[in-house]
């Protein structure tokens, strides 16, 4: 790293230390009251409890560990009152001495209804904790809290977070993976674990939340207006995931669960499935003198086997020998895609996670902690894909008539079928640790520091074999476009459905490896103060973060060179069928048998050389041959990159409380430097790897100043008003900043054409100015009604752009003229805006007479609109008005629940409106949208409250309506991909000790 970076960091550290030294210790004429608030029954901390000094305006709320601290408390006898929704308020006397701290720990008991039923348990317990956490926060947040035994109703963090306002979930084969916040795509949001940055296992900045099982989480907080002490890379917001510690419970404890799953198989005959399950166990204890050491370990594991059914429309772009054909000008008919693709998959997904915390708390002022974690996800996917193509190509087949119109589509005189057999193994691992301390000095001055290491690794292997029929009139057929799930009907189904007609074509062996290492260190100093009627604190600190990400991809192609006798029929298996269409065409084959034969007698490539080496077929009678050296060299490097990023950040902020108004404001400065290695590629008939492959290194740096102001007004005891102004950024993807250029040159009819895919080293980060207003009304029984509006002014959004030039003279320095040169590149757009409103209502209906007092409702909705100015598209009438990626106009959750005695049940309804997923730079007809989706989940539990261990039975049904995942193409909403994954039934038992 250049020396100037170290000098910059040292300068920043020196400035922070000067700030620390500039703040005086406050007067010694007052004292401090501090302690911890816990549940009297379980010993669990109660974050968000309200602690006040009677007869004064001095008060505080408990933090995530249930700890509080009251500063500037007048000396003498004082009364401390502690309240928490749905718990009995308690008041305790204390004697306060000047300049001294006195400890007061408080255990609150649950309120009891008239009939003697405890109301704080399970669903309501989680809801009350979340509501109190939101109420006591100093900025705009939403929270999720696990119940007493660490249960969140969903499988992973992504699916749990989707129940909050403004969250859009992105699925991956039946399971939530990424989330966007208020129109901020997943790669534009910050994700931390216990306040520290996680590495990404994805090929981007986005953090895959499906790697974190729900069982390892005690609390999730989504911050929508970040404060200066939080990282600025949060266009939509920031997600912090907290894990449990041994000090969160009294004494020694253990709890766990085991669940058996039954998946509604979409293609039941697609192979065998093994026993699916979810299991977890957590245990914690405190040891040493006065129980000053705390140790907790939590482990979870799961396995699911499921089959899925999919239908795709391929090639909706303008028809030019490839792509779709628009029959409307001549026939008034439909647009017909190039192909229909039917897909059946068999999936196996296994997950294991373990996390631990080791804490040392010798007194109330000192905490030292170490929090390691490890998660592992292993997925295997076998799929068969039948692509039935309609062909109209007058250049190659001048004798073919034009497609003729039918009632709801067209008849094509020629077609062909293609079958892909794919075997994919993918392993993801995420591990790391966080070591730190927090020390409180006299005068309640608090210093904290921590260091973090996180490593994310994805390792993928895929074998893909293709078999294909000739383009023939025997595959002529009719495209029936009468439904969204359109169908293709061959005139000779026996030909298209016979595996013996599909001749071996090519096999691809693809290996991909992504490794990201993240290192970070931070220090924070918090100094309370008081002056006259004002009280508050000053906080300042600094952070250093370093990331390096390596992406290595090798796609080795093998061409079939046999005599044509190897066909799909050699691997044929009993026929299966997709759910979406019933034309019975798919000639199903045994994917594992084909892969085994290819790796054996058909080729036997040297697979130990995954990313380099000759990789030729070694079988004596091989019927496949590796592609040429130039194609191999290009595939080995075209997607590779080495990326490094360093971030230096410093901040200063202050919080001031004046009566009912609390103001928090400050400034954060972040300096980012990046270094990216990519390759210049030129591909033509004269390819020379020594001349046409050039590695380039590109450096970039930018500095962002991010001020913010947060206001909270306690208008009444129940009504709270908030306003916030904040500034955030969204950094470009690492490898998009590389100055790479991939050029592909082809010659058709003596004319040269070139397509150029370029990186953009001049990409600027997204910058957002965010405005928030909110009103929150808190009901006495733990409910909440809130409404909030937000507006974001976003500059430098990044979009794909394509252009086309004709008759270009010597564009590559070779003295040749090109008929067409097409270029694609990511570029910054101009100003964009996101505006929305969030409405939430959470209420246990304890005010109703029995039996209706057992009911409750948790509901929220978010209405959002956005637009962005993309200069290159503004004057193009074919382009629609674009929104931001992954921004739905409407999202809502409706969750009614019932809790009585030991029985709980809830129905969770989630709706997500359509959103833009990707822009095709060449044609808006190929833009990709994710369609709207409504899912319904049901949970029911019964706890035996008087039995040892309080065992709890669980019944859960996920996606009870079998709602599909739908991708649409273009604004016309044509079929891109329709994916059915089925329902999941779960039964289980949990217990605690």
N, C-alpha and C positions, 0 to 999 in steps of 0.2 A: 504494500500500500504506500503511495507517495507520502513523503514527509509532511507535506502541507496538510494532509488529513489529520496526522497526529497533532500538529500545531493547532489546528482548528479545534480539536477535541480538548486539548489542554487549556486553550483559551476559554472555551466554554466552561470547563470544570473550575477554572480560576474565578470566572465571573460568578458562578453559582456559590463558591465558597465565600466570596466577598459579600454576596447577598446574605448568606447565613450569618456572617460576622456583623452585619449592619443592624440586625434586629436585637434589641436589648431584652434582657430578661425582665418580665413584668414585676410589679411591686409585690412585696412579701406581706402585705396587710390582709390578705385573704388566703383561703385554703382551697383544697381540692377534695372532692368526693368522687370516688371511682369504684368500680366493681363490675359485677356480671349479673344478668337477668336470665333465669332459666325456667323451664317447665318443671313444676314441683313433682310431677309424676315420673317423667322420663329423664329429667336432667338435661334435656336438649336446650341449646341456647335459643333465645327469642329475639331475633334481629328486628329492629324497628320498634322496640318498646319505647314508650315515652317516659323520661325521667326528669322530674322538675323539683326545684327547691320551693317549697310552699311559701307564698307571700312575696315571691320575687319573679323576675322574668328570666331567671337562669334555668336553662333546661338543655337536654340533649336526647338523642335517640341512640339506641344500642346498635353496634355494628354487626357484621355477619357472624361474629363469634359471641354475640350477646353482651359484649363489653360496652361500657359507657364511661364518660369522664365529665365531671362538672367542674369548671374552673371559676376562679374569682368568687367563690362562695364566702359570704361574710362569716367571720369567726363567731364562735359561740354555739349554742344549741340551735339546730336546724331540723326541719322535718322533710324527708325525701319521700315523694310520692311517685309510684311506678304504676303505669297503666299499659294495657295491651288488649286489643280488641278480643272479646270473648273470653278474657281472663278476669279474675277478680282483682280490682285495684287494691293496692296495699300502701300504707304509709309507715315509715320507720324513722325514729329519732337518731341523730348523729351529733357528735361534738367535733367542731371544726377548729383546728389550731392554725395560726398564721404561718404560712409558708410550708405547711405540712399536708400530706395526703392521707385521708382516711378511707378505708375500704368498707363498702357495704354491698354484699351479695344478696340478691333477692330471688326467691322462688315463688312464682305465681301459680295459683291453682285455677283450673278451668272453671268457667261458669257452669252452673247446673240448671237445667230446666226444672219447671215445677214438678214434673213427673220423675225427676231424678236421672234423666238421660244426659250423659256427657255429650256436648255438641262439637267439641274440638277433637276431631279424629279424621284420619284419611283425607278425603276430598276437601272437607271444610278446613281441616288443619292446614293443608297446602294453600288453600285460597286465602285464609287469614294471614298467613305468613307473607304471602306475595303482596297482599293489599297493604300491610303495614310497612313492608320494605319500600313500596312505591311512595307511600305517604311521607316517610321520613327522609327520603332522598332529597338531595339539594339540586338535582337537575331532573330532566324528563326521562324517566325510565319505565320499563315494564319488567316484571319478574315472574319467575316460576320457582316454586319451592317444593322439594320432595317431602313426603310425609315422614312420620316418626321412624319408619324402617326403610327409608331411602327409596321409596317407590315413586316413580313417575309412570303414568299410564302407558306411555309410548315405548317403542323399541330403542330409540336413540335420541340424541339431543336435537337433531334437525326436526324430527317429527313432534317433539315436545314443544319446541319454539314456535311451530306453525300455529299454535293455539293463541298466540298473542296478536294484538292489533298490528297491522302494517307489514306482516310477514308473508312472503310467498315462498312456497316449498318447491324444490326441483327434485323429482324422483329419479331413481336409477333401479329399474327392475324390482318393483314392488316396495322399495324402501326409500324414504327421504334421505337426501344426500347433501344438497346445498340449500341455503336460504338467502333470499334478497330482502332488504329492509327499505321500505319507503321508496321504491324505485331504484335503489342502489344494488346493482348486481353483486353476486357473491364475492367476486374478486375485488370489489370496492369497499368491503366491510372488514373491520378488524375483529379477529377472534383470539381470545386469550383463555388460558387455563390457570386458575388461581392468580389472575392478574398478569400473566406472563405469556408472551407471544408463542404460538405454536408453529412448527414447520408445516408445510403443505405436502401432501402426497400426490396431489393432482399435478397436471402439467401446467398449472397456472398459479396465480396468487391465492386462488380460492381455497378455503379450508374445508375439507370434506368432513361434515359433522357425523356421518354415519359410522365413523371409526370410533366414536365415543358412545359406548352403550349407556342407556339411561340409568343403569344400576350403579354406575360409578359417580353419579352426580348428586349433590345435595342442594344446589341452587344454580339458577341461570338468570343473569341480569342482562337485559337488552337496553343499552343506552342510546337514545335517539338524538340527544344534544350533548356532545362530549364536552368535558371540562378541560382546562389546560394541562392537568396532570395525566391525561389520557393520550395515547397515540393519535395522530391526526389523520391517518389513513382510514377514514370512516365516512365516506360519502353518504351512505345510508344510516350507519350507526356502528355500534361496537357490541360484541357479545362476550361476556365473561362467564366462564363456567367454573363453579367452585366445587371442590370435593370435601368430604367429611374428614374430621380429625378426631383423635381420641378424647380431646377436651370438649367435644360437642355433646357428650353424654356423661352421666354420673357413673362412676365405678367402671367395672368391666362389662362389656356387652358383646352380643353377637346376634346377627339376624341373617336370614337367607331365604331363598325361594327356589323352587323347581317347577318348570312349566313344560308341559307337553303340547306340541303344536300339530294341527292337522291342516294341510293346505289344499284348497280346492284346485286340483290339477286341471289346467285348461286343455291339456293333451294327455289324457290318462294313460295311453298306451306307449308313451315316449320313455321307455326304460323304467328301471326300478328306483325307488327312493328309500333312503334309510331313515331311522328314527329321528325326527326333528325335536329339538328341545331348546329351552333357555334356562340357565341356572346361574345363581350368584350367591356369594357368601361374603359377609363383612364382619370383622371382629376387631375390637379395640380394647385397650387397657392402659392403665397408668401405673407406673412403677417408680422405684427409687424413694429417697427421703422425701416425705410429704407429698408423694405422688407427683413429682416434678417432671417426670419423663412420660410422654404419651406415645404409644405406638398403635397404629391402625393399618390393617391390610384388607383390601377388597379385591375379589376376583370374580370374574363372570365369563361365561362361555355360551355359545349357541351354535346351532346347526339348523339349516333349512334346506330342503330339497323341493323344488317347484318347477313346473313347466309353464310356458307362456306361449301365446299365439299372437302373431302380428301380421299386418297387411300394410303394404307401402304402395304409393304411387311414385314412379321414377320418371324424371325428365319432363317437367311441365314447361320448360323454356321454349323459346321460339323454335319452330321446326326447321331444320336445315340439313336433313339427312340423319340427324340425331335429335333427340328431344321430342317434344310433343308436336302435334299438328292441329292447327285451329281450323275446324271445318265450317265455322260460322260464315265467312265471306261467301262461300259457294253454296252452302247447304242450309245455313241457319241452324246448324247442329251444335254439338258440344265440343269442348276442348278435350282431346284424347292424349293421355300421357304416353311416353315412349314404352313403358312397361308396367305391369303389375307384378309385385313381389309378395309371395306368401312365405311366412317365416314361422317355424316352430323351434322352440328352445327347451333344453333341459338344463337347469341351473342347480348348482350346489354352492351354498354360502356358509362359511364357517368363520366364527369370530371368537377371539380370546382377548381378555383385557385384565390387567392387574395394576393397581395403584396403591401406594402406601404413603403414610405421613409419619414422620418422626419429629416430635416436638419436645423442646425443653423450656419449661416455664418455672424458673426458680423462685420467681415472685411475680407480683402483678405488674411490674414495670418492664420485665424482660421476656422476650420470646425469641427463640431460635428454632428454625424449622428446616426440614429437608423433605421434599415431596417428589419422589420418582414415580414414573408411570410407564406402562408399555401396553400397546394395543396392536393386535394382529388380525388381519382380515384375509381370508383365502377364498377365492371364488373360481369355480370351474364352470364353463359354459360350452355345451354342445348344441350346434344348431344346423338346421337344414333350410336352405333358402331356394325357392323356385322363382325364377324371374322369367315371366312369359312376355316376350316382346312382339309388338306389332311392327311391321316393316313397310314403309313406303319410301323407296329410294329409286327415283327414275333414272339416275345416273348409272347405277349398277344393274338395275333391272328395268330397262325401258319398256319391256313387254307387259309389265304389271299395270293394271288399271288403277286410276285414282280410287282412294277409299270411297265407298258408297254409303250414303246416309241410311241409317235404320231409325226406328222409332225413338230410341234414346241413346244413339251412339253411331257407330260406323262399322262396316265390314272391311277387313284388310285381306288382300289376296296372298299375303306372305307373312311369315313370322318365324320365330325360333324360341327355343327354351334354353335356359341356363340354370344349373343347380350348383350352389356353393355348399360345401361341407366344411364347417369351421369348428375347430377345437381350441378353446382359449383357457389358459391358466393365468390367473393374476393374483399376486400377493402384495398386500400393502401392510407396512408396519410404521408405527409412530411411537417414538419413545424419547425419553428425556428426563430432566429433573430440574428442580428449583431449590436453591439454597439461599437462605436469607435470615435476617434478624430484624427485630423492632425493639428499640430501647427508649423508654420514657425517663426523662431527667426531671430534676426539680423544676417546678413551675410548669409542669405538664408539657414541656418541650419534648417532641417525639422525633427520633431519627430512625429511619428504616432504610435498608439496602438489601438487594438480592441480585443473584446471578442465575442465569438460565441457559440450559442447552437443550435443544430439541432437534430430532432427526426424523425426517420422513422419507420413506423408500417405497417405490412402486416397481415391481419386477413383473413383466408380462411376456408370455410366450403364446404365439398363435400359429396354428397350421391351418391353411385355407386352401382347399382343393376345388377346382372348377371343372365341371363337365358341361358340354354344350352340344346342342343339335346344330345342323347346318341351317342357314336361312333358306327356308323352303316353302313352297306352296302347300306342302303337307301339314304345315303348322298355321295355315290361314285360319282366321277366326273373326269373331265379332266382339267389339268393345262395348259393353253395356254401361253407359254413364248415367243411368237413371237414378242412382243412389250415391250418397257420399262414399259409402263403401262399395265402389264400383266393382264390376266383375268382367273377366275376359272368358269367352267361351270358344274353344277351338272347334272347328268343323270336324276335326278328326281327333277326338280326345284320346283314342287309343294310341296315337302316335306321340302326342305331347306327354302322356302319362306313362310311357314305357321307358324304363331306365336304360334299356339296351340301345336306345337311339341317342343317348347322351355320351359323346366320346370325350375321353380325358383331354383336358386342355392345359391348364397350368396349375402349379402349386406355389404358394407363397409361404415362406417361413419368416415370421416377423418376431423380432425381439425388441423390447423397449424397456429402458431402465431410467428412472428418474430418482435423483437423490438430492435432498435439500437439507442443509445444516443451518441452524439458526442459533446464534449466540447473542445474548443480551445481558446488560448490567444496568442497574438503575439505583439511584439514591434519592430519598425525599426527606425534607426537614419541615416539620409542622410546629409553629410557634403560636400559642394562643395569646390573646391580648384583651384588655378591657380599658375603656376610657369613658367616664361619665355613664351615659345610658347605652353605650355601644359595647358590644362584645363580639368576639369572633376569632379568627386565626389567620396567620400568614403561612403560606406553604410554597416551597420552592424545591427544585430538584433538577436532575439531569438524567439522560438515558443514552446509552450507546447500543446499537443493534447491528449485527452483521449477518448477512445471509449469503450462502453460495448454493447455487442450483445447477446440477449437471443433468442434461438430457441426452441420452444416447439411444438411437433407433437404427436398426438394421433390418431391411426388408429384402430378403434374398428370394429371387424368382427362379423357378425351374420350369422350363418348357417341355411339354410332352413331345417326344420324338419317336414314339412307337409306331406300329403299323395300323393303328386305329382299332385294334381289337380290345383295348382296355376301355370299358364303359362303366357307367354308373350301375348297370345291371350286375356287375361283378360284386357289388357291395349292397345289393338291394335288401331291404328289410321290410317287415310288414308295414303296409301303408297307413299313414296317419293323415289328419286333415286339420287345417286351421279352422277356428271357430267363426271367423268373420265371413267367410264365403264357403259355399258347399259344392264347388264344381268338381271335387274329387280328382284334381289333376296331379297333386304332388307325388312324384316318384321318390318315396322316402328311401334313404340309404343309411347304412351303419357307418357313422362318421369315425368312430374309434377304430374300426377295422381298416378303413382307408388310410388313416394316419399311420397306423402300425405297419401296414404294407409299404407305404411310402418311405417311412424311416428304416424299413428293412430291405426287402428284395427289389422293390421298384426303383430305389435310388440310394438309400443308405448314406445321406450326407453327413459331413463331419460337424455335428451339432455342438460339439464342445467349443468350437470357434464361433461364438454367437455374433460378435460385432466386427470381426476381421478374419482374414485368412481366405483360403481358396474356396472352401465349402462346396467342393464338387461332389457329384455322386460317386460312391465307391463300389456300388454293387456291380458285379461282373456283367449282368444282363440288364443294366439300368435302362428304363424306357423314358427317363427324364434327363434333361441336361440343363445345367445352370446357365443363367443368362450371361451375356458377354461381360468382359472386364469393365467396360465403360458404364454399363447400366449398374453393375455391382458397386462401382466406386461412388456413383451418384447416390444410390439408395443408402449407402453407408454413412453419408454425411449431410444429406439435404435437410434432415430434421434435427440434427445435432446442435447443441449449443452449450456453452459454459458461461455462467452468469454469476456476478458478484455484486452485492449491494451493501453499502454502509450508510447508516442513519445516525446523525448526532442531533440530539434534542435537548433543549433546556426550557424551563418554564418558571413563571412566578405568578402566584394568584393569591387572592385574599377573599375571605368570607366575612361579612359584617352582618350582625343581627341588630336591628333597631326596632324594638317593639315587635309588631306582627310581621315586619318585613325582613327578609333575609336576601342579601345580595352577594353573589359570588362572581368575581370577574378576574381576568388575568390574560396572560399572553404566553403562547408557546411558539418556539422557533425550531424548525426542523430543517436540517441540511442533508440532502440525499446525494450520494454519488454512486454511479453504476458503471460496471464494466462488462461488456458482452462480447463473446467470441462467436462469430457465425462464419458462413462460407459464401463466397461468390461462385456461382455455378453457371456454366454455359453448356448447353447440350445440343449438339448437332452431329451430322454425319462425320465430321472431322474431329471428333472429341479426342482430346489429349489430356489425361489427368494431370500432367505436369504443368500444363498451361491453362486449363479450363477450370481447375479447382484451386481457389485461393482463399486462405484463411484470413479473416480480418478481425481486428479488435477495435471496439468503439467505446469511448468513455463519455459519460454524460454527468452533469451535476446541476442541481437547482436547490434553491432555498425558499422556504415558505414561512411566512409570518402569520400566525393563526390566533387572533384575539377572540375572546368570547365573554359574554355577560349572561348571567342566569339570575332571575328574580323569582322569589316565592313569597306570596302574601297569604298569611293565615287570616282570611277575611272574617271567618267565624270559627267556632270550635270544630265545625264539620266541613266548612267550605275552604278550599285552598285554590289559589290562582297562581298560575306560572307564566313566565315569559322568558324566552331565551333567544340570544343571537350568538351564533357560532360559525366558525370557518373550518372547513375540512378539505382534504385532498384525496385523490385516488391515483395511485401510481400506475403507470403503464406496465404491461406484462414485460418480464425481463427480456425475453428473446425478440420481442417486437422492436426493441430499441437498437438491435444490431443492424449494421449497414450491409446486410446480405442482399444478393440479387441472384435469383434463379431464372435462367433464360432457357426456354425450350424452343427449338427451331425445327420446323417441318417444311417440306417442299411438296406442293400439290400442283400438278399440271405446269411445272416450270416456274411457279410463283412461290416466293419465300414468305412464310408467315412465322411470327415469333410471339410468344406469350412470356411476359416478364412478371415475376412475383418479387416485390421489393420490400425490404425492411425500411423502417423510417427512424433514423437516429435523431431526428428533430422533434419527435413526439413530446409534447408537454403533458404533465400530469393533469387529471381532472382537478378543478378547484371549485368549491361550493361555498356559497354564503347561505346560511340556513336561518330561518326565522320560525319560532314556535310560540304558540299561545295555547294555554290549556286551563280548564276549570275542572276541579275534582271535588266531588261531594262524598264524604265518608259517613256511612250509616252506622249507628251505634252498635249494631250486631255484626259488624265485620264486612259489610257490603260496600260497594263503590259504584258511583255513576260518574262518568267523566266524558268530556268532549274536548277535543284538541284540534287545532289547525296547524298546518306546516306549509312552508314555501321554501323552495330551494332554487337558487340561481346558480346554474352549473356552467362553467366555461371549460372548453377544451375536451368535450366528450370525444371518444375515439370511435370512428366508424370506418368500415371498409369502403374503398373507392376504386373504381375501374375506369379506364379510358381506352380509347382506340384511335390509333393514327394510321393513315393510309399513305402509301408511296413515300416511305421514309428512307432517306439516303444515309447509308453507312451508320446505323445506330450503334454498332458494336465494334467499330474500328477494323472491319474486315473488308471494306470496300465494296459491300454488296447493298443492293436496294431491296427493301422489303415491301411487299404489297400491303400487309397489315402488321402492326405491332400493337398488341394488347398489353396493358399494364394494370396491375392491381397492387394496392398499397393501403395501409392503415394511415389515416390522417385525423387531425383534430378538427372538430366541428366548432361552430361559433356558440353563442349563448343558447342554453337550454334551460327550461324551468320544469319543476315538479311541484305541484300543489295538491294538497289533500286534506281530508278531515278524518279523524279517528274518533269513534264513539264506542264506549265500553260500559257494560252494566254487569256487576257481580253482586248477587244478593242471596243469602240464605233466608228462606221465608219463615224464620222463627217467629215473626209477628203474627202469623196466621194461626188459627185454632188447629188443634190436632184433628186428623192426622196430617193436615196440609203443612204443618210446621216442619215436617221432615223434608220438604222439597226445597230446591234452590235452582238458580240459573246463573250461568256464566256466558255472556254473549258480547261480541264486539264486531264492528264493521269498519272498514277503511275504504274510502272513496278517493281515488287519485286520478289526476290527469297530468300529462306531461307533453312537452314538445321540444324539439331541438332543431336548430338551423344548421343544415349540412350544406355548405356553399356549393359543392359540386353537383348536388341534386336539386337545388332550389328552382332552377329553370328547366327541369326535366319533367314534362307533364306525365310521363309514365311512372314517376316516383310518387308514392303516397307521402303524407305527412307522418314522419317517424316519431315514435315515442322513445323513451329510454329502454334499454334491454331489461327484461325480467320485471317489468312494471305492469301490474294488473290494474285495470280501472276499478275493479270491485273485488274485495276480499271480505269474507265474513265467517265467524264461528258462532254456532248456537249449541250450547251444552247444558241441557237440563239435567238435574241429578236428584237423587233420593238418598237420604241417610236416616236410618232409624235403627236404634239398638246396634247390633253388630252387622247390619246389612247396609250395603252401599251399591248404588247403580248409577250409571251415567250413559247418555247418548251424546256423542260428539259429531256434529255436522260441520264440515268445512267446505267452503266454496272458494275457488280461485278463478278469477276471470282470465280471459285470453291475454297473452303478453308476447312481445317481440323477442325472439331468441337469437336470430342471426340475419344479417343483411347480405344478400348475394350481390357482389359488386358488379356483375355483368348483366343481371336481369332481375327486376323486381318480381317477376313471376316465380323466382326461386327463393325469395325471402322466406324465412322459417318463423312460424308462430307456434307457441304451445297453446292448445285449445283450453277452453274453460273446463273445470272438473269439480264435481261434488262428491265427497266421500262421507260415509257414515260408519262410525265405529261404536261398538257397545262394550261397556265394561260392567261387571258385577262382582262383588266380593261379599263374603260373610266371615266375620271373625268370631271365634269362640272366646269371648272375653274372660271367662272364668276358668279356662283350662290352662295348664302350665304351658308357657311359651306363646300363649294367645295365637294359636294357629289360625290362618286365614285362607279360605278357599277362593279361587279366582276363576272366572269365566270371561273370556274376551273374544269378540268377533271383529276383525278388521276388514274394512272395505266390503261391508255386507251387501252392497248393491253391485259389486264387481264393476265399479266405474272404470272405464278405460283411460289410459293415457293417450292423448291425441295430439299429433303435430299436424299443423296445416301449412300449406304452401301458398304464398302470395296473399294479397288482400282479398282475393276471391274465396279464400278459405278452402282450397282443394286439398284432397287427402295427401298428407305427407307420410304419416305413420300412425297406425291405430294399433294399440298395444293392450292386450288383456292379460292380467296377471292373477286374477282369482281372489277368493276370500281366504282368510286365515282364522282358524278357530284355535283358541288357546285355553287349556285348563291347567290349573296349577295350585300349589300350596306354598305359603310362606309362614315363617315363625320367627320369634325373637326370644332372646334370653338375656 
